Every structure is written in structure tokens, then in C-alpha cells.
Amino acid sequence: MANIIFESQRGYDSIPVDDVLMKTREIFLCNAVDSQSCSELIKQMLFLDRQEEHEEITLYINSQGGEVQAGLAVYDAIRMLQSSLKTVCIGICASMGAVIYLAGDNREMMEHGKIMLHDPSYSGEHNTGGKKPAELQAELDDLNRCRESLAKIIAERTGKSIEDIYEITANDTYYSAEDAIKYGLATAILKRGDKQNT
């Protein structure tokens, strides 16, 4: 983790750059969406929300996605904040990274950012060998419920119909920043000189 060195009355001190950015209400999700990364993110958001309820929080995202349930926990936490939260795509927001991105009240993208949407997939860690048809059907039903929940979120945040969402999530569908604006995924493209939190 990068540190910032500064001179103080005690001599030279260092402070993690993440702590400096937290003071300006800027936080990051730049790894896989899993229980650990999402728990840390939720704690950061709740802390900032309690500090100053009506000051905007900025969440920068560069994530290939990951666990659905962990990502939905972050989505729900964002939607219940008293503070407004802006999401910024700084690389790629894919899969559950894209769903978290969509939770933002304002959704900005770097000029060369990308968003990728697709249906949830059956986890490779599950072994289907030896399972009875009823057990396999139960897991398939759960996967379809998950697909429906995610499609409803995407439809709600973009203003598109569920049928439209099912069509684009059937395969991996990528959006450039301009395409994301047109489809309703993003609200603005950041370019040189655009002002962020200070």
C-alpha cells in the first residue's frame, strides 16, 4: 500500500494514501468482489455516511466482478445511505462490479472505461457428480432467481425493460463510455480538467 511522507513536529511521518483519500470521501473497489473486499467497503461507506450525512461519497471501481451475494450486499448498503454516492468506472466494471457501479446516484466513467454485463453463471466450485435431478433442479432454480434479481436491478437503474436486459445479458456484452451513456448505464464521461472531490 502506498504511503504519503510528510513532515510533522515529530519528524517525518507516513500515512497510507487510502486514509488521505478517505478524508475527501473517496473510496475504492479495485479487486475481486468477495466477502472480504465488500465487508471493508461497506464499513468505509457506513463510516463516511455517519460523519457527514449529506456530503457526497465517491466510489472508484475497477473490478472484474466476483461473488453475487457479496456484491448485492454492497448494492443494498449503497442504496440505504443517507449520503449521495457517486460511482466512477476507472478501468472496467464487469459482472458484479457493474451491478455495484449501477448503485451510484451519479455514475461517471473515465474516457476509456468499459462496462460488461452478463447473466450469473453456475459456480465452478460446485461438484454436480452424484447429485440427484431434484438437487440439480434446486440449484438451477436458485441460479434463475439470481438472474431475475440482477436483471431487475439493471432494468431499474437504466430504465430498460426486463426483456431488453435478458437479451443483453445472455452473453458478455461490453459498453464503451459513450455506449454506456447511450444505454443509460452511465450519466457522464470524465475528461481532463473535470473536477473531482477536493
ROSE-4610 file (N, C-alpha, C; in Angstrom, 1 decimal, always signed):
// ROSE-4610
residu = [M/M/M/A/A/A/N/N/N/I/I/I/I/I/I/F/F/F/E/E/E/S/S/S/Q/Q/Q/R/R/R/G/G/G/Y/Y/Y/D/D/D/S/S/S/I/I/I/P/P/P/V/V/V/D/D/D/D/D/D/V/V/V/L/L/L/M/M/M/K/K/K/T/T/T/R/R/R/E/E/E/I/I/I/F/F/F/L/L/L/C/C/C/N/N/N/A/A/A/V/V/V/D/D/D/S/S/S/Q/Q/Q/S/S/S/C/C/C/S/S/S/E/E/E/L/L/L/I/I/I/K/K/K/Q/Q/Q/M/M/M/L/L/L/F/F/F/L/L/L/D/D/D/R/R/R/Q/Q/Q/E/E/E/E/E/E/H/H/H/E/E/E/E/E/E/I/I/I/T/T/T/L/L/L/Y/Y/Y/I/I/I/N/N/N/S/S/S/Q/Q/Q/G/G/G/G/G/G/E/E/E/V/V/V/Q/Q/Q/A/A/A/G/G/G/L/L/L/A/A/A/V/V/V/Y/Y/Y/D/D/D/A/A/A/I/I/I/R/R/R/M/M/M/L/L/L/Q/Q/Q/S/S/S/S/S/S/L/L/L/K/K/K/T/T/T/V/V/V/C/C/C/I/I/I/G/G/G/I/I/I/C/C/C/A/A/A/S/S/S/M/M/M/G/G/G/A/A/A/V/V/V/I/I/I/Y/Y/Y/L/L/L/A/A/A/G/G/G/D/D/D/N/N/N/R/R/R/E/E/E/M/M/M/M/M/M/E/E/E/H/H/H/G/G/G/K/K/K/I/I/I/M/M/M/L/L/L/H/H/H/D/D/D/P/P/P/S/S/S/Y/Y/Y/S/S/S/G/G/G/E/E/E/H/H/H/N/N/N/T/T/T/G/G/G/G/G/G/K/K/K/K/K/K/P/P/P/A/A/A/E/E/E/L/L/L/Q/Q/Q/A/A/A/E/E/E/L/L/L/D/D/D/D/D/D/L/L/L/N/N/N/R/R/R/C/C/C/R/R/R/E/E/E/S/S/S/L/L/L/A/A/A/K/K/K/I/I/I/I/I/I/A/A/A/E/E/E/R/R/R/T/T/T/G/G/G/K/K/K/S/S/S/I/I/I/E/E/E/D/D/D/I/I/I/Y/Y/Y/E/E/E/I/I/I/T/T/T/A/A/A/N/N/N/D/D/D/T/T/T/Y/Y/Y/Y/Y/Y/S/S/S/A/A/A/E/E/E/D/D/D/A/A/A/I/I/I/K/K/K/Y/Y/Y/G/G/G/L/L/L/A/A/A/T/T/T/A/A/A/I/I/I/L/L/L/K/K/K/R/R/R/G/G/G/D/D/D/K/K/K/Q/Q/Q/N/N/N/T/T/T]
num = [1/1/1/2/2/2/3/3/3/4/4/4/5/5/5/6/6/6/7/7/7/8/8/8/9/9/9/10/10/10/11/11/11/12/12/12/13/13/13/14/14/14/15/15/15/16/16/16/17/17/17/18/18/18/19/19/19/20/20/20/21/21/21/22/22/22/23/23/23/24/24/24/25/25/25/26/26/26/27/27/27/28/28/28/29/29/29/30/30/30/31/31/31/32/32/32/33/33/33/34/34/34/35/35/35/36/36/36/37/37/37/38/38/38/39/39/39/40/40/40/41/41/41/42/42/42/43/43/43/44/44/44/45/45/45/46/46/46/47/47/47/48/48/48/49/49/49/50/50/50/51/51/51/52/52/52/53/53/53/54/54/54/55/55/55/56/56/56/57/57/57/58/58/58/59/59/59/60/60/60/61/61/61/62/62/62/63/63/63/64/64/64/65/65/65/66/66/66/67/67/67/68/68/68/69/69/69/70/70/70/71/71/71/72/72/72/73/73/73/74/74/74/75/75/75/76/76/76/77/77/77/78/78/78/79/79/79/80/80/80/81/81/81/82/82/82/83/83/83/84/84/84/85/85/85/86/86/86/87/87/87/88/88/88/89/89/89/90/90/90/91/91/91/92/92/92/93/93/93/94/94/94/95/95/95/96/96/96/97/97/97/98/98/98/99/99/99/100/100/100/101/101/101/102/102/102/103/103/103/104/104/104/105/105/105/106/106/106/107/107/107/108/108/108/109/109/109/110/110/110/111/111/111/112/112/112/113/113/113/114/114/114/115/115/115/116/116/116/117/117/117/118/118/118/119/119/119/120/120/120/121/121/121/122/122/122/123/123/123/124/124/124/125/125/125/126/126/126/127/127/127/128/128/128/129/129/129/130/130/130/131/131/131/132/132/132/133/133/133/134/134/134/135/135/135/136/136/136/137/137/137/138/138/138/139/139/139/140/140/140/141/141/141/142/142/142/143/143/143/144/144/144/145/145/145/146/146/146/147/147/147/148/148/148/149/149/149/150/150/150/151/151/151/152/152/152/153/153/153/154/154/154/155/155/155/156/156/156/157/157/157/158/158/158/159/159/159/160/160/160/161/161/161/162/162/162/163/163/163/164/164/164/165/165/165/166/166/166/167/167/167/168/168/168/169/169/169/170/170/170/171/171/171/172/172/172/173/173/173/174/174/174/175/175/175/176/176/176/177/177/177/178/178/178/179/179/179/180/180/180/181/181/181/182/182/182/183/183/183/184/184/184/185/185/185/186/186/186/187/187/187/188/188/188/189/189/189/190/190/190/191/191/191/192/192/192/193/193/193/194/194/194/195/195/195/196/196/196/197/197/197/198/198/198]
x = [+0.8/+0.0/+0.9/+0.5/+1.3/+1.1/+2.2/+2.1/+2.6/+2.1/+2.5/+3.4/+4.6/+5.5/+5.3/+5.2/+5.1/+5.9/+6.2/+7.0/+6.1/+6.3/+5.5/+6.4/+5.8/+6.6/+7.4/+7.0/+7.8/+8.8/+9.0/+9.9/+9.1/+9.5/+8.8/+7.8/+6.6/+5.6/+5.1/+4.4/+3.8/+2.4/+1.6/+0.1/-0.3/-1.0/-1.5/-2.3/-2.1/-2.8/-4.3/-4.7/-6.1/-6.8/-6.0/-6.5/-6.7/-5.7/-5.8/-7.0/-7.3/-8.4/-9.7/-9.7/-10.9/-11.4/-10.4/-10.7/-11.5/-11.3/-12.0/-13.2/-13.5/-14.7/-14.6/-13.4/-13.1/-12.6/-13.3/-13.0/-12.9/-12.4/-12.0/-12.5/-12.9/-13.1/-12.3/-11.0/-10.1/-9.6/-10.5/-10.1/-11.4/-11.3/-12.5/-13.6/-14.8/-16.0/-16.1/-15.7/-15.8/-16.2/-16.4/-16.9/-15.9/-14.6/-13.7/-13.6/-13.5/-13.4/-14.7/-15.8/-17.1/-17.4/-17.0/-17.1/-16.4/-15.1/-14.3/-15.0/-15.5/-16.1/-17.4/-18.2/-19.4/-19.0/-18.0/-17.6/-17.2/-16.4/-15.9/-17.1/-18.1/-19.3/-20.1/-20.3/-21.1/-20.4/-19.1/-18.3/-18.5/-18.3/-18.4/-19.8/-20.8/-22.2/-22.5/-21.9/-22.2/-21.4/-20.3/-19.5/-20.3/-20.7/-21.4/-22.5/-23.7/-24.8/-25.0/-24.9/-25.3/-24.2/-22.9/-21.8/-21.6/-21.4/-21.3/-20.0/-20.2/-19.1/-18.8/-17.5/-17.2/-16.5/-17.1/-16.6/-16.0/-14.7/-14.0/-13.9/-14.3/-14.4/-13.6/-12.8/-12.0/-12.0/-13.1/-13.3/-13.9/-13.3/-13.8/-15.1/-15.5/-16.7/-16.3/-17.2/-17.0/-18.3/-18.4/-19.5/-20.7/-21.8/-23.1/-23.6/-23.6/-24.2/-23.4/-22.1/-21.2/-21.5/-21.6/-21.9/-23.3/-24.3/-25.6/-25.6/-24.8/-24.7/-24.2/-23.2/-22.7/-23.8/-24.5/-25.5/-26.6/-27.0/-28.1/-27.6/-26.3/-25.7/-25.7/-25.3/-25.2/-26.6/-27.6/-29.0/-29.6/-29.1/-29.7/-28.9/-27.8/-27.0/-27.8/-27.6/-28.2/-27.5/-26.2/-25.3/-25.6/-25.5/-25.4/-24.1/-24.1/-22.8/-22.7/-21.5/-21.2/-20.2/-20.5/-19.6/-18.8/-17.6/-16.7/-16.0/-16.2/-15.6/-14.2/-13.1/-11.8/-11.0/-11.6/-11.0/-12.1/-12.5/-13.6/-14.5/-15.8/-16.8/-17.5/-17.1/-17.7/-18.5/-19.5/-20.3/-20.8/-20.5/-21.0/-20.3/-19.2/-18.6/-19.5/-20.1/-21.1/-22.3/-22.8/-24.0/-23.8/-22.6/-22.3/-22.2/-21.5/-21.4/-22.8/-23.8/-25.1/-25.8/-25.3/-26.0/-25.8/-24.8/-24.5/-25.6/-25.8/-26.8/-26.3/-25.0/-24.4/-23.4/-23.3/-22.4/-21.5/-20.3/-19.3/-18.3/-17.7/-16.8/-15.6/-14.4/-13.2/-13.4/-12.7/-13.0/-12.8/-11.8/-11.5/-12.0/-12.9/-13.5/-14.5/-14.7/-15.7/-16.6/-17.8/-18.7/-19.1/-19.1/-19.5/-20.7/-21.7/-22.9/-23.1/-23.5/-23.8/-24.6/-25.3/-26.0/-25.1/-25.6/-24.7/-24.5/-23.4/-23.1/-23.0/-23.1/-23.0/-21.6/-21.4/-20.0/-19.3/-18.0/-17.2/-16.8/-17.0/-16.6/-17.6/-18.8/-19.8/-19.6/-19.6/-19.5/-20.9/-21.2/-22.5/-22.5/-21.4/-21.3/-22.0/-22.9/-23.6/-24.8/-25.2/-26.4/-27.6/-28.7/-30.0/-30.6/-31.5/-32.1/-32.8/-33.4/-34.1/-33.1/-31.9/-30.9/-30.4/-30.1/-29.7/-30.7/-32.0/-33.1/-33.1/-33.0/-33.0/-31.9/-30.7/-29.6/-29.8/-30.5/-30.8/-31.9/-32.8/-33.9/-33.3/-32.3/-31.6/-30.9/-30.2/-29.5/-30.4/-31.6/-32.6/-33.2/-33.3/-33.8/-32.8/-31.5/-30.4/-30.4/-30.6/-30.6/-31.7/-32.9/-34.0/-33.8/-33.2/-32.9/-31.9/-30.9/-29.9/-30.5/-31.3/-31.9/-32.9/-33.6/-34.5/-33.7/-32.5/-31.7/-31.2/-30.7/-30.2/-31.3/-32.5/-33.6/-34.0/-34.1/-34.5/-33.5/-32.2/-31.2/-31.0/-31.4/-31.2/-32.5/-33.7/-34.9/-35.3/-34.6/-34.9/-35.9/-36.5/-37.4/-36.6/-37.2/-36.6/-36.2/-37.1/-36.8/-35.5/-35.4/-34.2/-32.9/-33.0/-31.9/-31.5/-32.5/-32.2/-31.5/-31.9/-31.3/-29.8/-29.5/-28.1/-27.2/-27.8/-27.0/-26.9/-27.5/-27.4/-26.0/-25.2/-23.8/-23.0/-21.7/-20.9/-21.1/-21.7/-21.9/-21.1/-20.2/-19.3/-19.8/-19.6/-20.0/-18.8/-18.5/-17.6/-18.2/-17.5/-18.1/-19.2/-19.1/-20.1/-21.3/-21.1/-22.2/-22.9/-22.2/-22.8/-23.7/-23.3/-24.2/-25.5/-25.3/-26.5/-27.5/-26.9/-27.8/-28.4/-27.9/-28.4/-27.6/-26.5/-25.7/-24.9/-24.4/-23.5/-24.3/-23.9/-24.5/-23.5/-22.2/-21.3/-19.9/-19.2/-17.8/-16.8/-15.9/-14.9/-13.7/-13.3/-12.2/-11.3/-10.1/-9.1/-9.7/-9.4/-9.9/-11.2/-11.9/-13.1/-12.8/-13.5/-13.1/-13.7/-12.9/-13.3/-13.3/-13.6/-13.6/-12.3/-12.3/-11.1/-11.1]
y = [-1.2/+0.0/+1.2/+2.2/+3.4/+4.3/+4.9/+5.9/+7.3/+8.3/+9.6/+10.1/+10.6/+11.0/+12.5/+12.9/+14.4/+14.7/+16.0/+16.4/+16.9/+16.5/+16.9/+17.4/+17.7/+18.1/+17.0/+15.7/+14.6/+14.1/+14.9/+14.5/+14.1/+13.0/+12.6/+11.5/+11.6/+10.6/+10.1/+9.0/+8.5/+8.1/+8.2/+7.9/+7.2/+6.1/+5.4/+6.4/+6.3/+7.2/+7.0/+5.7/+5.4/+6.3/+6.5/+7.2/+8.7/+9.2/+10.6/+10.8/+9.8/+9.9/+9.7/+8.9/+8.8/+10.1/+11.0/+12.3/+13.2/+12.9/+13.6/+12.8/+11.7/+10.9/+10.1/+9.7/+8.9/+7.5/+6.5/+5.1/+4.3/+3.0/+2.3/+0.8/+0.3/-1.2/-1.5/-2.0/-2.3/-3.8/-4.7/-6.1/-6.9/-8.2/-9.0/-8.7/-8.9/-8.7/-10.0/-9.9/-11.1/-10.6/-11.5/-11.2/-10.3/-10.5/-9.6/-8.2/-8.1/-6.7/-6.0/-6.7/-6.0/-5.6/-6.4/-6.1/-4.8/-4.7/-3.5/-2.3/-2.4/-1.3/-0.8/-1.8/-1.4/-0.6/-1.1/-0.4/+1.0/+1.2/+2.5/+3.4/+2.9/+3.7/+4.1/+3.2/+3.5/+4.5/+4.4/+5.4/+6.8/+6.9/+8.2/+8.8/+7.9/+8.3/+8.9/+8.4/+8.9/+10.1/+10.3/+11.5/+12.8/+12.7/+13.9/+13.3/+13.3/+12.6/+13.1/+14.4/+15.0/+15.3/+14.9/+15.1/+13.9/+14.2/+13.1/+12.2/+10.9/+9.9/+9.5/+9.4/+8.9/+7.5/+6.5/+5.2/+4.9/+4.7/+4.4/+2.9/+2.4/+0.9/+0.5/-0.5/-1.2/-2.7/-3.4/-4.8/-5.7/-6.9/-7.9/-8.6/-8.3/-8.9/-10.0/-10.8/-11.9/-12.5/-12.5/-13.2/-12.4/-13.0/-12.3/-11.8/-12.6/-12.2/-11.1/-11.2/-10.1/-8.8/-8.9/-7.7/-7.1/-7.9/-7.4/-6.8/-7.2/-6.6/-5.2/-5.0/-3.6/-2.8/-3.3/-2.6/-2.1/-3.0/-2.7/-1.6/-1.7/-0.7/+0.6/+0.7/+2.0/+2.6/+1.8/+2.3/+2.8/+2.4/+2.8/+3.9/+4.4/+5.5/+6.8/+7.6/+8.9/+9.9/+9.7/+10.5/+10.0/+10.9/+10.5/+9.9/+8.9/+8.2/+8.2/+8.7/+8.7/+7.6/+6.8/+5.8/+6.2/+5.8/+6.2/+4.9/+4.6/+3.5/+3.9/+3.4/+3.8/+2.8/+1.8/+0.7/-0.1/-1.1/-2.0/-2.2/-2.2/-2.6/-3.8/-5.0/-6.2/-7.0/-7.6/-8.5/-7.9/-8.4/-7.8/-6.4/-6.2/-4.8/-3.8/-4.3/-3.4/-3.1/-4.2/-4.0/-3.0/-3.1/-2.2/-0.8/-0.7/+0.6/+1.3/+0.5/+1.0/+1.5/+1.2/+1.7/+3.2/+3.8/+5.2/+6.1/+7.2/+8.2/+8.9/+9.2/+9.6/+8.6/+8.3/+7.2/+7.8/+8.0/+8.6/+7.5/+7.8/+6.8/+7.6/+7.0/+7.5/+7.3/+8.1/+8.1/+6.7/+5.9/+4.6/+3.5/+3.8/+2.7/+1.8/+0.7/-0.3/-0.9/-1.2/-1.9/-3.2/-4.3/-5.6/-6.2/-6.5/-7.2/-8.6/-9.5/-10.8/-11.5/-12.6/-13.4/-14.1/-14.3/-15.0/-16.5/-17.0/-18.4/-19.3/-20.6/-21.6/-21.7/-21.6/-21.6/-22.9/-22.8/-24.0/-24.8/-24.2/-24.9/-25.9/-25.9/-26.9/-28.2/-29.3/-30.6/-31.2/-31.4/-31.9/-33.5/-34.1/-35.5/-36.2/-37.1/-37.8/-37.1/-36.0/-35.3/-35.8/-35.8/-36.3/-35.1/-35.5/-34.5/-33.4/-33.7/-32.7/-31.7/-32.2/-31.3/-30.4/-30.9/-30.1/-29.1/-29.5/-28.5/-27.4/-27.7/-26.7/-25.7/-26.1/-25.2/-24.4/-25.0/-24.2/-23.2/-23.6/-22.6/-21.4/-21.7/-20.6/-19.7/-20.3/-19.5/-18.6/-19.1/-18.3/-17.2/-17.5/-16.4/-15.3/-15.7/-14.7/-13.9/-14.6/-13.9/-12.9/-13.3/-12.4/-11.1/-11.4/-10.2/-9.2/-9.8/-8.9/-8.1/-8.8/-8.2/-7.0/-7.2/-6.2/-5.0/-5.2/-4.1/-3.3/-4.0/-3.3/-2.6/-3.2/-2.6/-1.3/-1.4/-0.2/+0.9/+0.6/+1.7/+2.3/+1.5/+2.0/+2.5/+2.1/+2.4/+1.5/+0.4/-0.5/-1.6/-2.4/-3.5/-4.7/-5.5/-6.8/-7.6/-7.6/-8.4/-7.9/-6.6/-6.0/-6.4/-6.4/-6.8/-8.3/-9.1/-10.6/-10.8/-10.0/-10.1/-9.7/-8.6/-8.2/-9.0/-9.6/-10.4/-11.8/-12.3/-13.7/-14.0/-13.0/-13.2/-12.0/-12.1/-11.0/-9.8/-8.7/-7.5/-6.4/-5.8/-4.7/-3.4/-2.3/-1.0/-0.1/+0.7/+1.8/+2.9/+3.9/+5.0/+5.7/+5.9/+6.5/+5.6/+4.3/+3.4/+3.3/+3.4/+3.3/+4.5/+5.6/+6.8/+6.6/+6.1/+5.9/+4.9/+3.9/+2.8/+3.1/+4.2/+4.6/+4.0/+3.3/+2.8/+3.8/+4.8/+5.9/+7.2/+8.2/+9.5/+10.6/+10.3/+11.3/+10.6/+11.2/+10.8/+11.8/+11.4/+12.3/+12.5/+13.7/+14.0/+15.0/+15.3/+16.1/+17.4/+17.8/+19.1/+19.0/+17.8/+17.7/+17.6/+18.3/+18.4/+17.3/+16.6/+15.6/+16.2/+15.4/+15.9/+16.5/+17.5/+18.1/+18.2]
z = [+0.0/+0.0/+0.0/-0.9/-1.0/+0.2/+0.7/+1.8/+1.3/+2.0/+1.8/+3.0/+2.7/+3.7/+3.9/+5.1/+5.4/+6.7/+6.8/+7.9/+9.0/+10.3/+11.4/+12.5/+13.7/+14.8/+15.3/+15.0/+15.5/+14.5/+13.4/+12.4/+11.1/+10.5/+9.3/+9.6/+9.2/+9.4/+8.0/+8.1/+6.8/+7.1/+6.1/+6.2/+5.0/+5.0/+3.8/+2.9/+1.6/+0.7/+0.8/+1.1/+1.2/+2.3/+3.4/+4.6/+4.2/+3.4/+2.9/+2.0/+1.1/+0.2/+1.0/+2.1/+2.9/+3.4/+3.8/+4.3/+3.3/+2.0/+1.0/+0.5/+1.3/+1.0/-0.3/-0.6/-1.8/-1.4/-1.9/-1.6/-2.9/-2.8/-4.0/-3.9/-5.0/-5.2/-6.4/-6.2/-7.3/-7.3/-6.9/-6.8/-7.0/-6.7/-6.9/-5.9/-6.3/-5.4/-4.6/-3.3/-2.5/-1.1/-0.2/+1.2/+1.9/+1.7/+2.4/+1.9/+0.5/-0.1/+0.2/+0.1/+0.2/+1.7/+2.6/+4.0/+4.4/+3.9/+4.1/+3.4/+2.2/+1.5/+2.3/+2.7/+3.5/+4.7/+5.4/+6.7/+6.4/+5.3/+4.9/+4.6/+3.8/+3.4/+4.6/+5.5/+6.7/+7.6/+7.7/+8.5/+7.9/+6.6/+5.9/+6.0/+5.9/+6.0/+7.3/+8.4/+9.7/+10.0/+9.3/+9.5/+9.1/+7.8/+7.2/+6.3/+6.8/+6.1/+4.7/+4.5/+3.2/+2.3/+2.6/+1.7/+0.8/-0.5/-1.4/-1.2/-1.3/-1.3/-2.7/-3.1/-4.4/-4.3/-5.0/-5.1/-6.5/-6.5/-7.8/-7.9/-9.1/-9.3/-10.5/-10.3/-11.4/-11.0/-11.4/-10.9/-12.0/-12.0/-13.0/-12.4/-11.2/-10.6/-9.6/-9.3/-8.4/-7.8/-6.5/-5.8/-5.8/-6.3/-6.4/-5.0/-4.0/-2.7/-2.1/-2.2/-1.6/-2.3/-3.7/-4.4/-4.1/-3.9/-3.6/-2.2/-1.3/+0.0/-0.1/-1.0/-1.3/-1.9/-2.9/-3.6/-2.6/-1.8/-0.8/+0.2/+0.6/+1.5/+0.9/-0.4/-1.1/-1.2/-1.5/-1.7/-0.4/+0.8/+2.0/+2.7/+2.1/+2.6/+2.7/+3.7/+3.7/+2.8/+2.7/+1.8/+0.3/-0.6/-2.0/-2.3/-3.3/-3.6/-5.1/-5.5/-7.0/-7.3/-8.3/-8.7/-10.0/-10.0/-11.2/-11.7/-12.9/-13.6/-14.0/-13.4/-13.8/-14.6/-15.0/-15.8/-16.4/-15.7/-16.1/-14.9/-15.2/-14.2/-14.9/-14.5/-15.1/-14.1/-14.6/-13.9/-12.6/-11.4/-10.2/-9.9/-10.5/-10.4/-11.1/-12.2/-13.0/-12.2/-11.5/-10.7/-9.5/-8.9/-7.8/-8.4/-9.6/-10.3/-10.5/-10.8/-11.1/-9.9/-8.7/-7.5/-7.2/-7.9/-7.7/-8.1/-7.4/-7.7/-9.0/-9.1/-10.3/-10.7/-12.0/-12.5/-13.6/-13.3/-14.2/-14.7/-15.9/-16.4/-16.9/-16.8/-17.4/-18.9/-19.7/-21.2/-21.8/-21.3/-21.9/-21.0/-20.0/-19.2/-20.0/-19.4/-20.0/-19.0/-19.4/-18.5/-19.2/-18.5/-19.0/-18.2/-18.9/-18.2/-18.8/-17.9/-18.3/-17.3/-17.6/-16.6/-15.6/-14.4/-13.4/-14.0/-13.6/-14.0/-12.9/-13.2/-12.1/-11.7/-10.4/-9.8/-10.1/-10.6/-10.9/-9.6/-8.4/-7.2/-6.8/-7.4/-7.1/-7.9/-7.3/-8.0/-8.2/-9.5/-9.8/-9.8/-9.7/-9.7/-8.5/-8.8/-7.7/-7.2/-7.8/-7.3/-8.1/-7.3/-7.9/-8.7/-9.7/-10.5/-9.7/-8.6/-7.8/-7.2/-6.8/-6.2/-7.3/-8.5/-9.6/-10.0/-10.0/-10.3/-9.3/-8.0/-7.0/-7.2/-7.6/-7.8/-9.1/-10.1/-11.3/-11.0/-10.2/-9.8/-9.0/-8.2/-7.4/-8.4/-9.4/-10.4/-11.2/-11.5/-12.3/-11.4/-10.1/-9.2/-9.1/-9.1/-9.0/-10.3/-11.4/-12.7/-12.8/-12.3/-12.3/-11.4/-10.2/-9.3/-9.9/-10.5/-11.2/-12.4/-13.1/-14.3/-13.8/-12.7/-12.2/-11.8/-11.2/-10.7/-12.0/-13.0/-14.2/-14.9/-15.0/-15.6/-14.9/-13.6/-12.8/-12.9/-12.9/-13.0/-14.4/-15.4/-16.8/-17.4/-16.8/-17.5/-18.6/-18.8/-19.8/-19.3/-20.2/-19.8/-19.4/-18.6/-18.2/-19.4/-20.4/-21.7/-22.4/-22.4/-23.0/-22.2/-20.9/-20.1/-20.3/-20.3/-20.6/-21.9/-22.9/-24.2/-24.2/-23.5/-23.5/-22.5/-21.5/-20.5/-20.9/-22.0/-22.4/-22.7/-23.2/-23.5/-22.8/-22.8/-22.3/-23.2/-22.7/-23.5/-23.0/-23.8/-23.4/-23.9/-23.0/-23.4/-23.2/-24.2/-24.0/-23.2/-22.9/-22.1/-22.9/-24.2/-25.0/-25.1/-25.3/-25.4/-24.1/-23.0/-21.6/-21.4/-21.9/-21.7/-22.5/-23.8/-24.6/-24.0/-23.4/-22.9/-21.5/-20.9/-19.6/-18.4/-18.7/-17.6/-16.9/-17.6/-17.1/-17.3/-16.5/-16.6/-17.1/-17.1/-17.6/-17.9/-18.7/-19.1/-18.5/-17.7/-17.2/-18.2/-18.3/-19.2/-18.5/-19.1/-18.5/-18.1/-16.8/-16.3/-15.5/-15.7/-14.9/-13.4/-12.5/-11.1/-10.3/-9.5/-8.6/-7.1/-6.2/-4.8/-4.4/-3.6/-3.1/-1.6]
